[in-house]
């Protein structure tokens, strides 16, 4: 029994020694890679495992730092992108604006036309958040932390779930509702359409669908 204990102690000591050697080898490899990264073109044949990664990473960072210092990004006082976004939202939120909406076939022909009052919207726009966190029943909050919560789909305002497809909707200048799920063009100014509109839309009904009914 005593001999077994001695062998066990020797085995543990050996494992500790091997782990120490491996750690030192890793430190040595990292240091070698960092030394190599100080200058390009050096001999990397003796670099240990992972050295090429460290070499390229350090070299890339050194190169990028030099470029940033030589050509620093300028500070913008104004942004035309933000100005366009602001003007777009202001324009689209004006109910007095009218839009010419051209429904198109897959081959690019105009098959219907409306004049919309105000904004053209997506049927998937929502007034409330479509996701909500709920607590998992019988979950141990103290041991699981935030794992006791999951995100689920929220009901829409009419109490239903799901999406509404891929379509747009708007109201015409006469107050009629229109929904379209094909290709379309929206323009503030009327477009010079040379082809004959192949589908006549009747806007004297309460609703107009994609088939022109």
C-alpha positions as CSV (number, residue, x, y, z in Angstrom):
1,X,0.0,0.0,0.0
2,X,2.8,2.4,0.9
3,X,4.5,1.7,-2.5
4,X,1.3,2.6,-4.3
5,X,1.1,5.9,-2.4
6,X,4.7,6.7,-3.4
7,X,4.0,5.9,-7.1
8,X,0.9,8.1,-6.9
9,X,2.8,11.1,-5.5
10,X,5.5,10.6,-8.2
11,X,2.9,10.6,-10.9
12,X,1.3,13.8,-9.7
13,X,4.6,15.5,-9.5
14,X,5.4,14.5,-13.0
15,X,2.1,15.9,-14.3
16,X,2.8,19.2,-12.6
17,X,6.2,19.4,-14.1
18,X,4.9,18.6,-17.6
19,X,2.2,21.3,-17.3
20,X,4.9,23.8,-16.2
21,X,7.0,23.0,-19.2
22,X,4.1,23.3,-21.6
23,X,3.2,26.7,-20.2
24,X,6.8,27.9,-20.5
25,X,6.9,26.6,-24.1
26,X,3.7,28.6,-24.9
27,X,5.2,31.8,-23.4
28,X,8.3,31.2,-25.4
29,X,6.4,30.7,-28.6
30,X,4.4,33.9,-28.1
31,X,7.5,35.9,-27.3
32,X,9.2,34.6,-30.4
33,X,6.2,35.6,-32.5
34,X,6.2,39.1,-31.0
35,X,9.9,39.4,-31.7
36,X,9.4,38.4,-35.3
37,X,6.6,40.9,-35.7
38,X,8.9,43.8,-35.0
39,X,10.3,43.5,-38.5
40,X,9.1,41.9,-41.7
41,X,11.2,39.6,-43.8
42,X,12.8,37.7,-40.9
43,X,13.3,33.9,-40.9
44,X,10.1,32.3,-39.5
45,X,11.1,28.7,-40.0
46,X,11.8,28.1,-36.3
47,X,8.7,29.7,-35.0
48,X,6.6,27.3,-32.9
49,X,2.9,26.5,-33.3
50,X,0.7,29.6,-33.6
51,X,3.7,31.8,-34.4
52,X,2.6,32.7,-37.9
53,X,-0.8,33.9,-36.7
54,X,0.9,36.1,-34.1
55,X,3.3,37.4,-36.7
56,X,0.7,38.3,-39.2
57,X,-1.6,39.8,-36.6
58,X,1.1,42.0,-35.2
59,X,2.4,43.0,-38.6
60,X,-1.2,43.9,-39.8
61,X,-1.8,46.0,-36.7
62,X,1.6,47.8,-37.1
63,X,0.8,48.5,-40.8
64,X,-2.7,49.8,-40.0
65,X,-1.5,52.0,-37.2
66,X,1.0,53.6,-39.6
67,X,-1.7,54.2,-42.2
68,X,-4.1,55.7,-39.6
69,X,-1.3,58.1,-38.4
70,X,-0.3,59.0,-42.0
71,X,-3.9,59.4,-43.2
72,X,-6.2,60.0,-40.3
73,X,-10.0,60.1,-40.9
74,X,-11.3,63.6,-41.0
75,X,-14.0,65.0,-38.7
76,X,-17.3,65.8,-40.5
77,X,-19.1,68.9,-39.5
78,X,-22.3,67.9,-41.4
79,X,-23.6,64.8,-43.0
80,X,-25.5,64.8,-46.3
81,X,-26.7,61.2,-45.5
82,X,-28.3,62.4,-42.2
83,X,-29.7,65.5,-44.0
84,X,-31.3,63.3,-46.6
85,X,-32.8,61.0,-43.9
86,X,-34.2,64.0,-42.0
87,X,-35.7,65.5,-45.2
88,X,-37.2,62.1,-46.2
89,X,-38.9,61.6,-42.8
90,X,-40.2,65.2,-42.8
91,X,-41.5,64.7,-46.3
92,X,-43.1,61.3,-45.8
93,X,-44.8,62.4,-42.6
94,X,-46.6,65.2,-44.4
95,X,-50.2,64.0,-45.1
96,X,-50.8,66.8,-47.6
97,X,-48.3,65.2,-50.0
98,X,-49.6,63.0,-52.9
99,X,-47.8,60.2,-54.6
100,X,-48.2,58.5,-57.9
101,X,-48.0,54.7,-57.4
102,X,-47.4,52.5,-60.4
103,X,-48.0,48.8,-60.0
104,X,-45.8,46.7,-62.3
105,X,-45.7,43.2,-63.6
106,X,-42.6,40.9,-63.3
107,X,-41.5,41.9,-66.8
108,X,-41.6,45.6,-65.9
109,X,-44.9,46.7,-67.5
110,X,-47.2,49.1,-65.7
111,X,-50.4,47.3,-65.0
112,X,-52.1,49.7,-62.6
113,X,-51.9,53.2,-61.3
114,X,-53.2,55.1,-58.3
115,X,-52.7,58.5,-56.7
116,X,-52.0,58.0,-53.0
117,X,-52.7,60.6,-50.3
118,X,-49.8,60.8,-47.9
119,X,-47.3,58.0,-47.2
120,X,-47.1,54.6,-48.8
121,X,-46.6,52.1,-46.0
122,X,-45.7,48.5,-45.4
123,X,-48.3,46.0,-44.2
124,X,-45.6,44.7,-41.7
125,X,-45.3,48.0,-39.9
126,X,-46.4,47.7,-36.3
127,X,-47.6,50.1,-33.6
128,X,-46.2,47.9,-30.8
129,X,-43.1,45.7,-30.3
130,X,-43.5,42.3,-32.0
131,X,-41.4,40.5,-29.3
132,X,-41.7,40.3,-25.5
133,X,-39.8,38.5,-22.8
134,X,-41.6,35.9,-20.7
135,X,-40.5,34.0,-17.6
136,X,-40.0,30.2,-18.0
137,X,-42.2,28.3,-15.6
138,X,-40.5,26.5,-12.7
139,X,-37.1,28.0,-13.6
140,X,-34.7,28.5,-10.7
141,X,-33.9,32.2,-11.1
142,X,-31.1,32.1,-8.5
143,X,-29.2,29.4,-10.3
144,X,-30.1,30.2,-13.9
145,X,-29.9,34.0,-13.9
146,X,-31.2,35.4,-17.2
147,X,-31.7,31.9,-18.5
148,X,-35.1,32.0,-16.9
149,X,-36.4,34.3,-19.6
150,X,-37.1,33.8,-23.3
151,X,-38.4,36.0,-26.1
152,X,-41.7,35.1,-27.7
153,X,-43.9,36.6,-30.4
154,X,-46.3,39.4,-29.3
155,X,-49.8,39.5,-30.6
156,X,-50.7,42.3,-33.0
157,X,-53.3,45.0,-32.1
158,X,-56.1,42.8,-33.4
159,X,-55.1,39.9,-31.2
160,X,-53.6,37.8,-34.0
161,X,-50.1,36.5,-34.6
162,X,-47.9,36.1,-37.6
163,X,-46.8,38.4,-40.5
164,X,-48.9,40.1,-43.1
165,X,-46.9,39.0,-46.2
166,X,-44.8,41.3,-48.3
167,X,-47.0,44.1,-49.5
168,X,-47.6,47.9,-49.3
169,X,-50.8,49.8,-48.5
170,X,-52.0,53.4,-48.8
171,X,-55.1,55.5,-49.1
172,X,-56.0,57.2,-52.4
173,X,-56.9,60.9,-52.7
174,X,-60.5,59.8,-52.5
175,X,-59.9,58.0,-49.2
176,X,-60.0,54.4,-50.5
177,X,-57.7,51.7,-49.2
178,X,-55.3,49.9,-51.6
179,X,-53.0,47.0,-51.0
180,X,-50.4,45.7,-53.5
181,X,-47.9,42.8,-53.1
182,X,-46.0,43.1,-56.4
183,X,-43.4,45.4,-57.9
184,X,-44.1,49.1,-57.8
185,X,-42.7,52.6,-58.3
186,X,-43.7,55.6,-56.1
187,X,-43.0,59.1,-57.4
188,X,-43.9,62.6,-56.2
189,X,-44.2,63.7,-59.8
190,X,-46.2,61.8,-62.4
191,X,-44.0,59.6,-64.7
192,X,-44.1,59.7,-68.5
193,X,-45.5,56.2,-69.0
194,X,-45.5,55.3,-72.7
195,X,-47.1,51.9,-72.5
196,X,-50.8,51.3,-72.0
197,X,-51.9,50.4,-68.5
198,X,-53.1,46.8,-68.9
199,X,-55.2,46.6,-65.7
200,X,-57.8,49.2,-65.0
201,X,-58.3,49.9,-61.3
202,X,-61.7,50.9,-59.9
203,X,-61.2,53.3,-57.0
204,X,-64.9,53.7,-56.2
205,X,-64.9,50.7,-53.9
206,X,-63.9,50.5,-50.2
207,X,-60.9,48.2,-51.0
208,X,-58.8,47.4,-54.0
209,X,-56.6,44.3,-54.1
210,X,-53.7,43.1,-56.2
211,X,-56.1,41.7,-58.8
212,X,-57.9,44.9,-59.4
213,X,-61.2,43.7,-58.1
